[in-house]
């Protein structure tokens, strides 16, 4: 707690790195208070997860024991004559079983087994009451992400189960988990599936084993019927420790840009919040203003109700874009060169050679993996440093998944030949904004050679103003009605909404937020405060220091 968010904030103000703001200090104080409450809650959650694991294991063992008892009865009934029952009674009993619809009979059997398990094992352990989280909203540059990241950093070593997501990254992970659930469901249809391997060695007839597999499949289908609940249960799994749950979920830039985002966020966040996860979120909008187009209203209202129940809403009410007020000094190195002419190009090239020489100077082309079985080629790569031109990154059908992969692998990224963004190249501009989001989110150093200064980059040209920049930007480029995301290693292609269909859902306010956020972030990415943290935050920079 000595280095909690409030202490960190006040230190930066006293050092002259930030300008004091009463709204920001209030948020830092609230985050400090939440951090203090979380220390005890973390211990309670550890105890809860231990009990839950034991309960799950005991219940599964008992469930299999009940299944085996039923299987033995069926095997006995089919082979030996019960002396206590007459031939007619046995025949009637078999006819009754034959007349029951298979689905209904299996459903009744499943319910009866679940009731027996409730009596044998007892009710599921109840999660401890979670402290209320925080939902921070306000204008671009008001300090929401900075404060949330101060809090998340302060939880290291205090909170074992924690995750931080940006909107794009969260949507991609949700898609990835959904794909896994569907794939396992398809794999589970096989009689030889490893999920049923425990049945193969049992001393039963083939028909009895088929019945056991059918019961197992029915149980799986019941548990996976609501796919978002299944995804939510995996969303915060600590894959290395094989533990469920995160006491803290930090979620940057909650948005509801389309129907999928509303449905997915509502189902998954509601599930997580109901099972003890504490949410700290940021957004440009208050929760009630997230869905101004009224999409999936009933589902959205359920999400609002859950947020009201579990989070305190705090307006970071300043109208000032504090990124523009972060102090700089005359010795600050330039990282954004403009206009594009021989002099600036020469300076851009000189910086590329200086930085690559510092990291070894061995420049090669490499290929790095992207989610969903894809990969992307990096034309020029050198020990955590990569170089591209604008057309390569934004003029092709790539998107958030590709940009996340690049941002995770490279702490310093050079981009040359940024054009003026206009209506004529709005798809490229949309991708560029997604790229900026991911570079900023992963705290990369960005070095650009551009046609115009930052403030003029998104003002449009004679072709007209820009719009729709956030349309479907959480995933890769839409190609007709098929999403590249769904072209997995197996070659499956799934249908998805076209960009045109999503355009109408976006308001002018959403577009303005997109422009303002990109400009604000590009400004901050030139400041000493941002740049000095690259070496202390980015994973690839930390690896080079080891």
MITORDO-503971 format. One line per field, with one value per residue (C-alpha): residue in one letter; x, y, z. Coordinates in pm, 1 decimal. Example, Ala and Ser with C-alpha at 12.3 -4.5 7.8 and 13.67 -1.06 7.14 Angstrom:
2
code	a, s
xx	1230.0, 1367.0
yy	-450.0, -106.0
zz	780.0, 714.0
! end
This chain:
546
code	x, x, x, x, x, x, x, x, x, x, x, x, x, x, x, x, x, x, x, x, x, x, x, x, x, x, x, x, x, x, x, x, x, x, x, x, x, x, x, x, x, x, x, x, x, x, x, x, x, x, x, x, x, x, x, x, x, x, x, x, x, x, x, x, x, x, x, x, x, x, x, x, x, x, x, x, x, x, x, x, x, x, x, x, x, x, x, x, x, x, x, x, x, x, x, x, x, x, x, x, x, x, x, x, x, x, x, x, x, x, x, x, x, x, x, x, x, x, x, x, x, x, x, x, x, x, x, x, x, x, x, x, x, x, x, x, x, x, x, x, x, x, x, x, x, x, x, x, x, x, x, x, x, x, x, x, x, x, x, x, x, x, x, x, x, x, x, x, x, x, x, x, x, x, x, x, x, x, x, x, x, x, x, x, x, x, x, x, x, x, x, x, x, x, x, x, x, x, x, x, x, x, x, x, x, x, x, x, x, x, x, x, x, x, x, x, x, x, x, x, x, x, x, x, x, x, x, x, x, x, x, x, x, x, x, x, x, x, x, x, x, x, x, x, x, x, x, x, x, x, x, x, x, x, x, x, x, x, x, x, x, x, x, x, x, x, x, x, x, x, x, x, x, x, x, x, x, x, x, x, x, x, x, x, x, x, x, x, x, x, x, x, x, x, x, x, x, x, x, x, x, x, x, x, x, x, x, x, x, x, x, x, x, x, x, x, x, x, x, x, x, x, x, x, x, x, x, x, x, x, x, x, x, x, x, x, x, x, x, x, x, x, x, x, x, x, x, x, x, x, x, x, x, x, x, x, x, x, x, x, x, x, x, x, x, x, x, x, x, x, x, x, x, x, x, x, x, x, x, x, x, x, x, x, x, x, x, x, x, x, x, x, x, x, x, x, x, x, x, x, x, x, x, x, x, x, x, x, x, x, x, x, x, x, x, x, x, x, x, x, x, x, x, x, x, x, x, x, x, x, x, x, x, x, x, x, x, x, x, x, x, x, x, x, x, x, x, x, x, x, x, x, x, x, x, x, x, x, x, x, x, x, x, x, x, x, x, x, x, x, x, x, x, x, x, x, x, x, x, x, x, x, x, x, x, x, x, x, x, x, x, x, x, x, x, x, x, x, x, x, x, x, x, x, x, x, x, x, x, x, x, x, x, x, x, x, x, x, x, x, x, x, x, x, x, x, x, x, x, x, x, x, x, x, x, x, x, x, x, x, x, x, x, x, x, x
xx	0.0, 303.5, 297.0, -76.1, -243.3, -282.3, 84.5, 194.9, -30.3, 88.2, 451.5, 410.1, 242.3, 516.5, 782.7, 615.7, 535.2, 158.8, -59.3, -281.0, -648.8, -908.9, -1106.7, -800.0, -693.3, -1042.9, -1029.3, -679.2, -812.7, -1106.0, -870.9, -644.1, -939.7, -1045.0, -691.1, -696.3, -1026.4, -899.2, -616.4, -860.5, -1092.4, -804.9, -751.5, -1124.1, -1124.2, -826.2, -1017.3, -1330.0, -1144.2, -990.3, -1333.9, -1481.9, -1212.7, -1274.9, -1651.6, -1616.5, -1389.1, -1615.8, -1926.0, -1766.6, -1653.2, -2002.0, -2164.5, -1955.9, -2033.7, -2407.4, -2365.6, -2183.6, -2457.8, -2719.2, -2505.3, -2475.1, -2852.7, -2907.9, -2652.4, -2809.8, -3160.5, -3058.2, -2881.3, -3033.6, -3400.7, -3511.0, -3683.5, -3893.6, -4054.9, -4279.2, -4229.1, -4533.4, -4418.0, -4075.2, -4222.0, -4449.0, -4155.1, -3948.6, -4236.0, -4280.4, -3912.5, -3935.0, -4232.3, -4049.3, -3895.4, -3515.3, -3463.4, -3728.1, -3602.9, -3246.5, -3357.9, -3547.6, -3252.5, -3016.4, -3237.3, -3276.6, -2901.5, -2840.6, -3086.4, -2909.8, -2577.1, -2714.3, -2808.0, -2481.5, -2233.8, -2423.3, -2468.8, -2194.2, -1970.3, -2078.7, -1827.1, -1745.5, -1913.8, -1698.0, -1616.6, -1769.1, -1556.0, -1521.8, -1649.7, -1453.4, -1586.8, -1502.6, -1355.1, -1056.0, -729.4, -889.3, -657.1, -886.3, -648.2, -347.9, -523.7, -651.6, -300.3, -158.6, -410.4, -337.7, 36.7, -16.8, -204.2, 109.1, 219.5, -103.1, -368.8, -281.3, -569.9, -587.9, -622.5, -613.8, -779.3, -831.5, -1163.4, -1007.5, -804.3, -1105.9, -1321.8, -1048.9, -1008.0, -1384.7, -1385.0, -1091.6, -1264.3, -1587.7, -1395.4, -1241.2, -1581.1, -1731.2, -1428.3, -1443.8, -1815.4, -1749.3, -1461.6, -1684.6, -1924.2, -1673.1, -1724.3, -1347.1, -1319.2, -1063.6, -1338.7, -1500.3, -1181.7, -1266.0, -1567.0, -1379.7, -1217.6, -1533.3, -1665.8, -1993.9, -2160.6, -2118.3, -2477.6, -2426.8, -2109.4, -2303.9, -2560.2, -2285.8, -2136.8, -2482.7, -2531.3, -2190.5, -2266.1, -2599.8, -2431.2, -2174.7, -2445.2, -2637.6, -2329.1, -2233.7, -2582.1, -2516.2, -2183.8, -2114.1, -2133.5, -1884.6, -1659.8, -1690.8, -1577.8, -1258.7, -1212.0, -1014.8, -844.6, -484.7, -363.8, -25.3, -157.6, -473.6, -683.6, -1013.9, -1112.6, -950.5, -1024.8, -966.2, -1056.7, -931.9, -1112.8, -1001.8, -1243.8, -1568.5, -1765.2, -2082.1, -2019.6, -2233.8, -2478.4, -2205.5, -2025.2, -2347.3, -2443.9, -2091.4, -2010.4, -2347.8, -2326.6, -1962.2, -1941.0, -2265.5, -2129.3, -1793.1, -1946.7, -2187.3, -1899.0, -1689.0, -1479.7, -1422.8, -1438.6, -1239.8, -1337.5, -1289.1, -1505.8, -1575.2, -1941.4, -2150.0, -2296.7, -2647.0, -2512.7, -2320.0, -2608.1, -2766.5, -2885.2, -3101.9, -2955.2, -3059.4, -3226.3, -3334.4, -2988.1, -2827.3, -3055.9, -2950.0, -2587.7, -2669.2, -2841.0, -2539.0, -2298.0, -2514.4, -2513.4, -2138.9, -1965.3, -1950.8, -1964.8, -1719.8, -1708.0, -1354.3, -1510.4, -1230.8, -1275.6, -897.8, -696.4, -411.7, -200.7, -133.6, -17.6, 236.9, 559.3, 831.9, 1175.8, 1399.9, 1614.0, 1319.2, 1399.8, 1160.1, 960.0, 707.5, 866.3, 678.0, 634.2, 765.1, 1065.8, 1433.7, 1539.2, 1281.1, 1330.7, 1702.6, 1637.6, 1391.1, 1649.2, 1919.0, 1705.1, 1631.4, 2004.3, 2087.4, 1829.4, 1896.0, 2271.0, 2208.6, 2018.7, 2273.9, 2213.6, 2105.8, 1800.4, 1598.7, 1252.3, 1059.4, 711.6, 525.0, 209.2, -130.4, -441.5, -671.3, -387.4, -268.0, 67.1, 206.7, 543.2, 758.4, 965.0, 1236.1, 1294.8, 1582.6, 1573.3, 1240.6, 1241.7, 1031.9, 981.3, 687.6, 539.2, 179.9, 51.0, 188.8, 21.0, -300.6, -348.4, -404.8, -676.9, -526.3, -662.2, -656.8, -532.9, -232.0, -163.3, -180.0, 73.9, 307.9, 263.0, 336.9, 655.9, 809.6, 872.5, 976.6, 791.5, 883.3, 609.6, 688.4, 478.4, 166.6, -72.8, -345.1, -650.3, -945.3, -1278.3, -1097.1, -887.7, -1122.4, -1066.6, -693.7, -757.0, -980.6, -703.2, -450.9, -661.4, -685.4, -307.2, -254.5, -488.1, -283.3, 56.3, -61.4, -227.8, 92.5, 306.9, 519.8, 751.5, 617.4, 835.7, 656.6, 730.7, 413.4, 273.0, 102.6, 140.4, -56.1, -338.7, -406.0, -370.2, -743.0, -903.8, -979.9, -892.7, -1072.8, -1222.3, -1423.6, -1415.1, -1352.2, -1608.7, -1680.4, -1327.2, -1430.4, -1660.1, -1581.0, -1224.2, -1203.1, -1135.7, -974.0, -1099.3, -1442.0, -1426.6, -1779.6, -1986.8, -1701.6, -1460.2, -1091.8, -1085.5, -1292.5, -1053.9, -875.1, -616.2, -897.9, -1030.2, -1365.7, -1538.3, -1813.6, -2060.2, -2041.6, -2189.8, -2050.4, -1882.9, -2166.9, -2419.3, -2227.4, -2173.5, -2529.8, -2496.5, -2228.3, -2307.8, -2115.9, -2013.9, -1845.6, -1650.7, -1535.4, -1417.8, -1215.1, -1041.3, -981.7, -847.9, -600.4, -471.5, -448.9, -258.4, -16.7, 57.8, 121.8, 341.5, 593.3, 631.6, 922.8, 678.1, 542.0, 875.8, 1068.4, 808.5, 853.2, 1166.4, 987.9, 654.7, 688.3, 758.4, 1011.4, 1207.6, 1216.4, 1343.6, 1631.8, 1736.3, 1761.0
yy	0.0, 230.1, 254.7, 257.7, 466.6, 775.2, 778.2, 722.6, 1000.6, 1251.9, 1160.8, 1231.8, 1565.1, 1664.9, 1572.9, 1798.1, 1506.7, 1554.8, 1856.5, 1823.9, 1760.1, 1722.6, 1462.7, 1247.6, 1268.2, 1161.7, 857.5, 768.7, 784.8, 556.0, 308.5, 314.9, 233.6, -53.5, -193.9, -202.7, -394.3, -638.9, -774.9, -944.8, -1040.2, -1214.1, -1442.6, -1517.4, -1600.4, -1833.8, -2025.6, -2026.0, -2164.5, -2439.9, -2542.7, -2512.9, -2737.4, -3002.5, -2978.7, -3013.5, -3315.7, -3488.7, -3421.5, -3560.5, -3875.6, -3926.6, -3859.7, -4130.2, -4370.3, -4314.5, -4363.6, -4692.8, -4814.1, -4737.9, -4910.1, -5221.8, -5229.6, -5202.7, -5472.2, -5700.7, -5630.2, -5723.4, -6052.9, -6213.9, -6276.4, -6117.0, -6398.7, -6151.9, -6010.1, -6202.1, -6218.8, -5993.1, -5722.0, -5720.9, -5695.0, -5403.1, -5225.3, -5254.6, -5128.2, -4825.7, -4740.9, -4780.7, -4540.8, -4257.7, -4003.1, -4045.3, -3674.8, -3663.5, -3984.1, -3856.3, -3521.7, -3690.2, -3918.5, -3619.9, -3425.3, -3721.7, -3772.9, -3404.5, -3416.3, -3719.9, -3539.6, -3235.4, -3461.0, -3655.3, -3371.3, -3067.9, -2729.9, -2553.9, -2330.7, -1966.8, -1703.9, -1432.8, -1096.9, -889.5, -523.1, -288.1, -216.7, 112.7, 226.8, 534.9, 746.9, 1082.2, 1267.1, 1168.7, 1246.1, 1284.0, 1023.9, 720.4, 463.0, 609.2, 579.1, 229.3, 119.0, 269.0, 56.5, -257.1, -214.5, -173.4, -506.3, -699.5, -916.7, -835.8, -990.8, -1331.3, -1359.1, -1053.1, -967.0, -647.0, -618.6, -353.4, -379.0, -520.1, -776.8, -886.7, -933.8, -1139.6, -1360.4, -1410.3, -1519.4, -1750.3, -1916.6, -1952.3, -2125.0, -2362.0, -2443.7, -2517.4, -2724.7, -2932.4, -2978.9, -3113.6, -3332.8, -3466.7, -3615.7, -3888.1, -4218.4, -4238.6, -3892.9, -3871.4, -3721.0, -4065.9, -4273.5, -4369.1, -4563.2, -4780.4, -5008.3, -5076.7, -5437.3, -5363.1, -5462.4, -5229.6, -5106.8, -5014.8, -4824.0, -4640.7, -4545.4, -4412.7, -4204.9, -4069.5, -3962.4, -3794.6, -3608.3, -3494.6, -3356.9, -3171.7, -3028.2, -2905.1, -2735.5, -2582.3, -2488.8, -2123.9, -2077.1, -1735.3, -1884.0, -2151.3, -1879.8, -1665.9, -1956.2, -1977.9, -1605.3, -1549.2, -1884.6, -1868.1, -2111.5, -2173.1, -2238.5, -2402.0, -2193.5, -2028.0, -1679.2, -1341.4, -1129.0, -828.9, -760.2, -427.1, -346.7, -46.7, 129.8, -61.0, -6.5, -146.4, -82.9, -370.7, -641.2, -898.2, -665.4, -606.1, -972.5, -1095.5, -831.8, -867.9, -1246.3, -1266.8, -968.6, -1067.8, -1417.8, -1292.9, -1034.1, -1295.0, -1526.5, -1279.1, -1088.7, -721.7, -494.0, -175.2, -35.5, 276.7, 420.2, 746.4, 706.4, 643.1, 288.8, 407.3, 592.0, 297.2, 175.6, 485.9, 291.9, 63.4, -265.9, -577.7, -355.8, -626.7, -784.2, -441.7, -350.6, -669.6, -561.3, -214.0, -368.1, -585.6, -289.8, -80.1, -361.5, -428.5, -101.3, 259.1, 497.4, 788.7, 1071.5, 1191.5, 1526.5, 1738.8, 1888.7, 1913.0, 1669.4, 1623.3, 1436.4, 1772.2, 1916.9, 1648.1, 1848.1, 1820.3, 1973.6, 2105.2, 1792.5, 1564.9, 1346.2, 1378.4, 1063.1, 1211.5, 1355.7, 1574.0, 1676.2, 1398.7, 1553.4, 1460.3, 1623.7, 1452.1, 1122.2, 1148.7, 1208.1, 917.1, 686.8, 807.1, 718.5, 374.3, 305.7, 441.0, 226.2, -93.0, -53.2, -28.6, -359.0, -551.5, -433.4, -773.3, -679.4, -971.5, -1056.8, -1282.7, -1430.3, -1413.2, -1602.4, -1431.0, -1564.5, -1815.5, -2005.4, -1714.4, -1536.9, -1207.0, -1131.4, -855.4, -716.7, -561.8, -686.2, -638.4, -742.9, -591.7, -324.6, -347.4, -127.4, -94.8, 150.3, 267.6, 72.5, -256.4, -217.5, -40.8, -92.3, -469.1, -681.8, -690.1, -571.8, -588.1, -948.8, -865.7, -537.8, -705.4, -965.6, -690.9, -481.8, -779.6, -871.5, -526.1, -243.9, 1.3, 36.2, 257.1, 352.3, 560.7, 754.5, 830.5, 1009.3, 1262.9, 1059.1, 1122.1, 973.9, 817.0, 595.1, 565.9, 187.9, 248.3, 527.2, 294.8, 35.5, 301.0, 405.1, 40.5, 17.0, 325.8, 179.9, -139.4, 33.8, 255.1, -28.7, -235.4, 72.4, 62.1, 338.3, 462.8, 653.8, 798.1, 979.3, 1162.9, 1405.2, 1628.0, 1719.1, 1509.0, 1760.9, 1777.4, 1407.8, 1326.6, 1646.3, 1504.9, 1642.7, 1762.4, 1410.6, 1482.7, 1424.5, 1093.3, 874.7, 516.0, 463.3, 234.1, 24.2, -339.3, -250.9, -506.6, -773.2, -822.7, -688.4, -797.8, -961.3, -957.9, -1139.4, -1362.3, -1277.2, -1353.3, -1431.6, -1741.3, -1877.9, -2100.0, -2368.3, -2611.3, -2383.9, -2319.1, -1998.6, -1840.5, -1576.0, -1234.0, -887.1, -680.1, -347.5, -175.8, -324.0, -194.1, 155.9, 262.3, 172.4, 431.4, 785.2, 1103.3, 1107.9, 768.4, 893.7, 1201.8, 990.7, 777.5, 1080.8, 1255.9, 946.2, 869.8, 1228.3, 1244.7, 917.9, 1014.4, 1333.4, 1145.9, 890.2, 1168.9, 1270.1, 1175.5, 1033.8, 784.9, 702.0, 638.7, 381.2, 172.7, 8.7, -65.6, -186.5, -358.4, -731.2, -750.9, -454.1, -621.1, -946.5, -763.6, -615.9, -957.8
zz	0.0, 27.9, -352.9, -408.0, -682.2, -462.5, -361.4, -719.9, -846.4, -586.5, -654.7, -1027.6, -949.2, -703.1, -961.2, -1216.6, -1448.1, -1409.5, -1342.9, -1036.7, -1104.6, -828.6, -1028.1, -1087.4, -722.9, -613.4, -845.3, -718.4, -361.7, -448.2, -616.6, -309.8, -87.9, -316.2, -312.9, 66.8, 71.6, -190.6, 26.5, 263.8, -22.4, -201.3, 99.1, 113.5, -259.8, -219.5, 46.8, -172.0, -475.9, -262.4, -136.9, -486.8, -634.8, -367.2, -420.8, -799.4, -762.2, -509.1, -715.1, -1031.7, -850.6, -706.0, -1043.5, -1208.7, -923.1, -975.8, -1350.3, -1294.4, -1058.2, -1324.0, -1586.9, -1370.3, -1322.1, -1696.5, -1771.3, -1510.0, -1640.8, -1993.1, -1907.6, -1595.4, -1513.4, -1189.1, -996.3, -797.3, -1112.2, -1347.2, -1721.5, -1789.0, -1546.2, -1706.3, -2056.8, -1955.3, -1791.4, -2107.9, -2325.5, -2097.2, -2130.3, -2507.5, -2528.8, -2349.0, -2582.6, -2565.1, -2492.3, -2221.3, -2061.6, -2060.2, -1918.7, -1634.1, -1570.7, -1563.5, -1319.4, -1086.4, -1084.3, -1011.3, -716.5, -573.7, -607.6, -424.7, -134.0, -138.2, -188.4, -65.4, -229.3, -420.2, -203.8, -202.1, -313.0, -57.4, -98.4, -332.5, -270.3, -524.5, -828.1, -1015.1, -1353.2, -1462.9, -1748.3, -1896.6, -2190.6, -2400.4, -2218.5, -1874.8, -1720.1, -1690.6, -1839.4, -1656.0, -1319.8, -1390.1, -1486.5, -1165.8, -976.2, -1178.4, -1126.6, -752.0, -734.1, -837.1, -546.4, -362.0, -586.5, -734.7, -979.2, -1201.9, -1570.8, -1774.1, -2114.2, -2375.3, -2561.1, -2881.6, -2691.2, -2487.3, -2796.3, -2962.1, -2656.3, -2637.6, -3003.2, -2933.8, -2636.8, -2833.4, -3109.9, -2852.4, -2700.5, -3043.4, -3142.8, -2825.0, -2878.4, -3227.3, -3103.6, -2828.8, -3085.8, -3158.4, -2977.4, -2941.1, -2784.6, -2502.9, -2287.0, -2276.4, -2250.0, -1891.7, -2026.5, -2278.2, -2017.2, -1816.4, -1804.3, -1982.7, -2307.7, -2608.4, -2574.9, -2209.3, -2300.4, -2571.4, -2307.6, -2076.3, -2356.4, -2438.6, -2074.6, -2073.6, -2395.4, -2258.5, -1946.9, -2158.6, -2382.3, -2077.1, -1938.7, -2274.4, -2390.4, -2304.5, -2475.8, -2321.9, -1972.6, -2076.4, -2222.9, -1909.7, -1693.9, -1905.7, -1962.1, -1644.8, -1610.7, -1498.5, -1765.2, -1604.2, -1253.9, -1392.4, -1154.9, -1226.4, -1137.3, -1113.2, -813.4, -1040.1, -1402.6, -1539.3, -1864.0, -2067.5, -2303.7, -2271.1, -2592.9, -2746.5, -3115.1, -3240.7, -3138.1, -3071.6, -2829.4, -2632.9, -2615.7, -2539.2, -2278.3, -2110.4, -2083.4, -1983.5, -1748.0, -1575.7, -1518.7, -1389.6, -1160.3, -1025.3, -936.6, -740.3, -994.7, -912.6, -1216.9, -1269.4, -1607.6, -1818.1, -2092.4, -2268.9, -2172.0, -1864.0, -1861.4, -1948.3, -2255.0, -2401.1, -2615.9, -2764.5, -3069.2, -2854.6, -2981.5, -2784.6, -2525.6, -2279.5, -2270.1, -2234.9, -1943.0, -1764.2, -1802.7, -1665.6, -1366.0, -1290.6, -1325.2, -1091.1, -838.8, -845.0, -940.2, -825.8, -1121.9, -1111.9, -1363.2, -1433.0, -1501.3, -1638.8, -1985.5, -2027.7, -2238.2, -1992.2, -2243.1, -2404.7, -2072.5, -1983.5, -1941.5, -2202.9, -2223.9, -2497.3, -2497.6, -2580.6, -2880.2, -3173.0, -3255.3, -3498.4, -3814.1, -4061.0, -4338.1, -4562.5, -4734.1, -4780.0, -4450.7, -4229.5, -4410.9, -4344.5, -3971.1, -3962.3, -4124.6, -3884.2, -3584.1, -3730.8, -3771.2, -3423.5, -3247.2, -3444.7, -3393.5, -3017.3, -3027.0, -3232.2, -3587.1, -3723.9, -3932.7, -4069.3, -4199.3, -3960.4, -3929.9, -3598.2, -3496.1, -3476.9, -3308.4, -3483.6, -3650.7, -3861.0, -3889.0, -4017.1, -4176.0, -4026.5, -4318.3, -4096.8, -3742.7, -3500.9, -3130.1, -3026.5, -3299.5, -3618.7, -3923.2, -4163.6, -4407.3, -4371.8, -4670.7, -4541.6, -4202.2, -4298.0, -4670.8, -4646.3, -4481.8, -4133.2, -3801.3, -3424.4, -3397.4, -3616.9, -3437.2, -3095.1, -3209.3, -3332.2, -3015.8, -2791.4, -2977.1, -3039.9, -2794.6, -3069.5, -3399.8, -3696.9, -3945.3, -4252.9, -4504.6, -4300.0, -4539.5, -4466.8, -4365.1, -4592.5, -4691.6, -4986.5, -4756.6, -4458.4, -4425.0, -4393.4, -4143.1, -3941.1, -3928.2, -3830.9, -3533.0, -3425.1, -3462.1, -3243.4, -2980.3, -2959.0, -2964.6, -2678.6, -2490.7, -2492.8, -2425.6, -2740.5, -2856.6, -3191.2, -3438.7, -3741.0, -4065.7, -4170.1, -4426.6, -4167.3, -3799.4, -3549.7, -3503.6, -3877.7, -3954.5, -3921.3, -4046.9, -4390.2, -4730.5, -5038.9, -5067.4, -4753.6, -4375.7, -4207.0, -4032.8, -3921.3, -3797.0, -3511.3, -3725.8, -3653.3, -3562.1, -3282.8, -3544.9, -3876.6, -4205.8, -4326.5, -4668.5, -4800.8, -4542.2, -4421.9, -4144.5, -4184.5, -3813.9, -3879.3, -4141.1, -3891.3, -3948.1, -4025.2, -4298.7, -4135.1, -4243.0, -4037.9, -4140.7, -3980.0, -4020.3, -4303.5, -4242.0, -4423.2, -4183.4, -3884.5, -4018.6, -3954.2, -3587.2, -3522.4, -3418.8, -3493.0, -3128.4, -3161.8, -3462.2, -3276.1, -2984.3, -3227.7, -3383.2, -3052.4, -2880.9, -3161.0, -3168.9, -2789.0, -2769.7, -3046.8, -2853.5, -2528.7, -2702.1, -2772.1, -2405.7, -2174.2, -1915.3, -2168.5, -2331.5, -2010.7, -1905.8, -2223.8, -2080.8, -1751.4, -1887.9, -2225.5, -2194.4, -2482.2, -2341.3, -1999.9, -2153.9, -2322.6, -1987.8, -1821.0
! end
